[in-house]
């Protein structure tokens, strides 16, 4: 079973990896998603607990399926 802390880290790692693969900065992802750059930074470091709506918005901004953000 994945703990809450592990899940936050998993989502953060996936967002960071996909963002970098697409050649985006945190600032650019912030503009595309409507989330603050600070929020994205905190999320990528596992400090935020994203809602399903936030995961969906990030997935749309990154042009990936939302499941890619929660996949191990």
DSSP file (Angstrom, degrees, kcal/mol; ACC not computed):
  #  RESIDUE AA STRUCTURE BP1 BP2  ACC     N-H-->O    O-->H-N    N-H-->O    O-->H-N    TCO  KAPPA ALPHA  PHI   PSI    X-CA   Y-CA   Z-CA
    1    1 A X              0   0    0      0, 0.0     2,-0.5     0, 0.0     0, 0.0   0.000 360.0 360.0 360.0 140.2    0.0    0.0    0.0
    2    2 A X        -     0   0    0      4,-0.0     2,-0.1     3,-0.0     0, 0.0  -0.762 360.0-137.8 -90.6 127.7    1.2    3.5   -0.9
    3    3 A X     >  -     0   0    0     -2,-0.5     4,-2.4     1,-0.1     5,-0.2  -0.319  24.8-106.1 -78.5 167.1    1.3    5.9    2.1
    4    4 A X  H  > S+     0   0    0      1,-0.2     4,-2.4     2,-0.2     5,-0.2   0.908 122.0  50.6 -58.8 -43.5    0.1    9.6    1.8
    5    5 A X  H  > S+     0   0    0      1,-0.2     4,-2.1     2,-0.2    -1,-0.2   0.917 111.2  48.1 -62.3 -43.2    3.7   10.8    1.9
    6    6 A X  H  > S+     0   0    0      1,-0.2     4,-2.7     2,-0.2    -1,-0.2   0.880 110.3  52.4 -64.6 -37.6    4.8    8.3   -0.8
    7    7 A X  H  X S+     0   0    0     -4,-2.4     4,-2.6     2,-0.2     5,-0.2   0.904 108.5  49.7 -66.9 -41.6    1.8    9.4   -3.0
    8    8 A X  H  X S+     0   0    0     -4,-2.4     4,-2.4     2,-0.2    38,-0.3   0.917 113.8  46.4 -61.6 -42.6    2.7   13.1   -2.7
    9    9 A X  H  X S+     0   0    0     -4,-2.1     4,-3.0     2,-0.2     5,-0.2   0.911 111.2  52.4 -66.0 -42.2    6.3   12.3   -3.6
   10   10 A X  H  X S+     0   0    0     -4,-2.7     4,-2.4     2,-0.2    -2,-0.2   0.942 112.4  43.8 -59.2 -50.1    5.1   10.1   -6.5
   11   11 A X  H  X S+     0   0    0     -4,-2.6     4,-2.8     2,-0.2     5,-0.2   0.931 115.3  49.5 -62.2 -45.4    2.9   12.8   -8.0
   12   12 A X  H  X S+     0   0    0     -4,-2.4     4,-2.4    -5,-0.2    -2,-0.2   0.911 111.7  47.9 -60.2 -44.2    5.6   15.4   -7.5
   13   13 A X  H  X S+     0   0    0     -4,-3.0     4,-2.7     2,-0.2    -1,-0.2   0.904 112.9  48.8 -63.7 -41.5    8.3   13.3   -9.1
   14   14 A X  H  X S+     0   0    0     -4,-2.4     4,-2.7    55,-0.3     5,-0.3   0.917 111.6  48.4 -65.8 -43.4    6.0   12.5  -12.1
   15   15 A X  H  X S+     0   0    0     -4,-2.8     4,-2.6    54,-0.2     5,-0.2   0.940 114.2  47.0 -61.1 -46.7    5.1   16.2  -12.6
   16   16 A X  H  X S+     0   0    0     -4,-2.4     4,-2.4    -5,-0.2    -2,-0.2   0.932 114.0  46.8 -60.8 -48.1    8.7   17.2  -12.4
   17   17 A X  H  X S+     0   0    0     -4,-2.7     4,-2.5     2,-0.2    -2,-0.2   0.934 115.9  43.8 -61.2 -49.3    9.9   14.5  -14.8
   18   18 A X  H  X S+     0   0    0     -4,-2.7     4,-1.8     2,-0.2    -1,-0.2   0.900 112.4  53.0 -66.2 -40.5    7.1   15.1  -17.4
   19   19 A X  H  <>S+     0   0    0     -4,-2.6     5,-2.5    -5,-0.3    -1,-0.2   0.934 112.7  44.4 -59.0 -46.4    7.6   18.9  -17.1
   20   20 A X  H ><5S+     0   0    0     -4,-2.4     3,-1.5     1,-0.2    -2,-0.2   0.883 109.1  56.2 -67.5 -38.8   11.3   18.5  -17.8
   21   21 A X  H 3<5S+     0   0    0     -4,-2.5    -1,-0.2     1,-0.3    -2,-0.2   0.842 108.9  48.5 -60.4 -32.7   10.7   16.0  -20.7
   22   22 A X  T 3<5S-     0   0    0     -4,-1.8    -1,-0.3    -5,-0.2    -2,-0.2   0.410 116.6-117.1 -88.8   1.5    8.5   18.6  -22.3
   23   23 A X  T < 5 +     0   0    0     -3,-1.5     2,-0.3     1,-0.2    -3,-0.2   0.785  64.8 144.9  71.4  28.0   11.2   21.3  -21.8
   24   24 A X      < -     0   0    0     -5,-2.5    -1,-0.2    -6,-0.2     2,-0.2  -0.758  42.1-140.1-101.2 145.0    9.0   23.5  -19.6
   25   25 A X     >  -     0   0    0     -2,-0.3     4,-2.3     1,-0.1     5,-0.2  -0.500  32.6-107.2 -86.5 167.4   10.2   25.6  -16.6
   26   26 A X  H  > S+     0   0    0      1,-0.2     4,-2.3     2,-0.2     5,-0.1   0.884 122.9  54.8 -61.0 -37.0    8.1   25.7  -13.4
   27   27 A X  H  > S+     0   0    0      2,-0.2     4,-2.0     1,-0.2    -1,-0.2   0.906 108.0  47.8 -64.1 -41.9    7.1   29.3  -14.5
   28   28 A X  H  > S+     0   0    0      2,-0.2     4,-2.3     1,-0.2    -1,-0.2   0.907 112.0  49.1 -66.5 -41.3    5.9   28.1  -17.8
   29   29 A X  H  X S+     0   0    0     -4,-2.3     4,-2.4     1,-0.2     6,-0.4   0.878 108.1  56.2 -64.2 -36.4    3.9   25.3  -16.2
   30   30 A X  H  X>S+     0   0    0     -4,-2.3     4,-2.2    -5,-0.2     5,-0.5   0.933 108.7  45.8 -58.7 -47.2    2.5   27.8  -13.8
   31   31 A X  H  <5S+     0   0    0     -4,-2.0    -2,-0.2     1,-0.2    -1,-0.2   0.900 115.3  46.7 -63.7 -41.8    1.2   29.9  -16.7
   32   32 A X  H  <5S+     0   0    0     -4,-2.3    -1,-0.2     1,-0.2    -2,-0.2   0.839 121.1  36.1 -69.8 -33.7   -0.3   26.9  -18.5
   33   33 A X  H  <5S-     0   0    0     -4,-2.4    -2,-0.2     2,-0.2    -1,-0.2   0.682  99.1-125.4 -95.9 -20.5   -2.0   25.5  -15.5
   34   34 A X  T  <5S+     0   0    0     -4,-2.2     2,-0.3     1,-0.3    -3,-0.2   0.553  71.7 122.9  82.4   6.5   -3.1   28.6  -13.6
   35   35 A X      < -     0   0    0     -5,-0.5    -1,-0.3    -6,-0.4    -2,-0.2  -0.702  69.3-100.1 -98.3 154.1   -1.2   27.4  -10.5
   36   36 A X     >  -     0   0    0     -2,-0.3     4,-2.1     1,-0.1     5,-0.2  -0.355  22.2-123.1 -72.5 154.2    1.5   29.5   -8.8
   37   37 A X  H  > S+     0   0    0      1,-0.2     4,-2.5     2,-0.2     5,-0.2   0.871 114.6  55.4 -62.4 -36.2    5.1   28.7   -9.4
   38   38 A X  H  > S+     0   0    0      2,-0.2     4,-2.8     1,-0.2    -1,-0.2   0.903 106.0  50.7 -63.2 -41.5    5.5   28.3   -5.6
   39   39 A X  H  > S+     0   0    0      2,-0.2     4,-2.9     1,-0.2    -2,-0.2   0.935 111.2  47.9 -61.3 -46.2    2.7   25.7   -5.6
   40   40 A X  H  X S+     0   0    0     -4,-2.1     4,-2.7     2,-0.2    -2,-0.2   0.904 111.8  50.4 -62.4 -41.7    4.4   23.7   -8.4
   41   41 A X  H  X S+     0   0    0     -4,-2.5     4,-1.3     2,-0.2    -2,-0.2   0.944 113.2  45.2 -60.1 -48.5    7.7   23.9   -6.6
   42   42 A X  H  <>S+     0   0    0     -4,-2.8     5,-3.0     1,-0.2     6,-0.6   0.896 112.9  51.6 -62.4 -40.7    6.2   22.6   -3.4
   43   43 A X  H ><5S+     0   0    0     -4,-2.9     3,-1.8     1,-0.2    -2,-0.2   0.931 107.6  51.2 -62.3 -46.6    4.3   19.9   -5.3
   44   44 A X  H 3<5S+     0   0    0     -4,-2.7    -1,-0.2     1,-0.3    -2,-0.2   0.763 109.6  51.4 -65.2 -23.9    7.4   18.7   -7.0
   45   45 A X  T 3<5S-     0   0    0     -4,-1.3    -1,-0.3    -3,-0.2    -2,-0.2   0.359 118.9-111.3 -92.5   5.2    9.2   18.5   -3.6
   46   46 A X  T < 5S+     0   0    0     -3,-1.8    -3,-0.2   -38,-0.3   -37,-0.2   0.702  86.0 119.4  76.5  19.2    6.3   16.4   -2.2
   47   47 A X      < +     0   0    0     -5,-3.0     2,-0.3    -6,-0.2    -4,-0.2   0.555  60.8  65.7 -93.9  -9.3    5.2   19.2    0.1
   48   48 A X        -     0   0    0     -6,-0.6     2,-0.7    -5,-0.2   -36,-0.1  -0.838  67.5-144.2-115.9 152.0    1.7   19.6   -1.3
   49   49 A X        -     0   0    0     -2,-0.3    -6,-0.0   -42,-0.0   -41,-0.0  -0.856  29.6-149.6-111.9  91.8   -1.3   17.3   -1.3
   50   50 A X        -     0   0    0     -2,-0.7     2,-0.1    -7,-0.1   -39,-0.0  -0.303   5.6-131.3 -69.7 144.2   -2.9   17.9   -4.7
   51   51 A X     >  -     0   0    0      1,-0.1     4,-2.3    -2,-0.0     5,-0.2  -0.374  29.7-104.7 -80.2 168.7   -6.6   17.5   -5.2
   52   52 A X  H  > S+     0   0    0      1,-0.2     4,-2.2     2,-0.2     5,-0.1   0.848 124.2  55.1 -63.3 -33.4   -8.0   15.6   -8.1
   53   53 A X  H  > S+     0   0    0      2,-0.2     4,-2.6     1,-0.2    -1,-0.2   0.913 107.8  48.3 -65.4 -42.8   -8.9   18.9   -9.7
   54   54 A X  H  > S+     0   0    0      2,-0.2     4,-2.6     1,-0.2     5,-0.2   0.909 110.7  50.8 -63.5 -42.7   -5.3   20.1   -9.4
   55   55 A X  H  X S+     0   0    0     -4,-2.3     4,-2.4     1,-0.2    -1,-0.2   0.913 111.3  48.9 -61.1 -42.4   -4.0   16.8  -10.9
   56   56 A X  H  X S+     0   0    0     -4,-2.2     4,-2.5     2,-0.2    -2,-0.2   0.927 111.2  49.1 -62.7 -45.9   -6.5   17.2  -13.8
   57   57 A X  H  X S+     0   0    0     -4,-2.6     4,-2.2     1,-0.2    -2,-0.2   0.898 112.7  47.7 -62.7 -41.1   -5.4   20.8  -14.4
   58   58 A X  H  X S+     0   0    0     -4,-2.6     4,-2.4     2,-0.2    -1,-0.2   0.909 110.7  51.7 -65.4 -41.7   -1.7   19.8  -14.4
   59   59 A X  H  X>S+     0   0    0     -4,-2.4     5,-2.3    -5,-0.2     4,-0.8   0.915 110.7  48.0 -61.7 -42.9   -2.4   16.9  -16.7
   60   60 A X  H  <5S+     0   0    0     -4,-2.5     3,-0.5     1,-0.2    -1,-0.2   0.915 112.6  48.7 -63.5 -42.4   -4.2   19.2  -19.2
   61   61 A X  H  <5S+     0   0    0     -4,-2.2    -2,-0.2     1,-0.2    -1,-0.2   0.866 116.4  42.6 -65.2 -36.2   -1.3   21.8  -19.0
   62   62 A X  H  <5S-     0   0    0     -4,-2.4    -1,-0.2    -5,-0.2    -2,-0.2   0.521 108.9-126.5 -87.2  -6.4    1.2   19.0  -19.6
   63   63 A X  T  <5 +     0   0    0     -4,-0.8     2,-0.3    -3,-0.5    -3,-0.2   0.924  69.3 117.3  58.2  48.2   -0.9   17.4  -22.3
   64   64 A X  S   <S-     0   0    0     -5,-2.3    -1,-0.2    -6,-0.1     2,-0.2  -0.901  74.8 -88.0-133.3 164.5   -0.9   14.0  -20.7
   65   65 A X    >   -     0   0    0     -2,-0.3     3,-1.8     1,-0.1     4,-0.5  -0.506  37.0-122.7 -69.8 142.4   -3.5   11.7  -19.2
   66   66 A X  T >> S+     0   0    0      1,-0.3     3,-1.3     2,-0.2     4,-0.5   0.806 110.1  66.4 -58.4 -28.6   -4.2   12.4  -15.5
   67   67 A X  H >> S+     0   0    0      1,-0.3     4,-0.9     2,-0.2     3,-0.9   0.785  88.2  66.9 -64.8 -25.9   -3.3    8.8  -14.7
   68   68 A X  H <4 S+     0   0    0     -3,-1.8    -1,-0.3     1,-0.2    -2,-0.2   0.780  96.2  56.4 -64.8 -24.5    0.3    9.5  -15.8
   69   69 A X  H <4 S+     0   0    0     -3,-1.3   -55,-0.3    -4,-0.5    -1,-0.2   0.681 115.1  35.4 -81.0 -17.5    0.7   11.8  -12.8
   70   70 A X  H << S+     0   0    0     -3,-0.9     2,-0.2    -4,-0.5    -2,-0.2   0.387  90.5 113.7-114.4   1.9   -0.3    9.1  -10.3
   71   71 A X     <        0   0    0     -4,-0.9   -57,-0.0     1,-0.1    -3,-0.0  -0.541 360.0 360.0 -77.3 137.1    1.3    6.1  -11.9
   72   72 A X              0   0    0     -2,-0.2    -1,-0.1   -58,-0.0    -4,-0.1   0.503 360.0 360.0 -66.5 360.0    4.2    4.4  -10.1
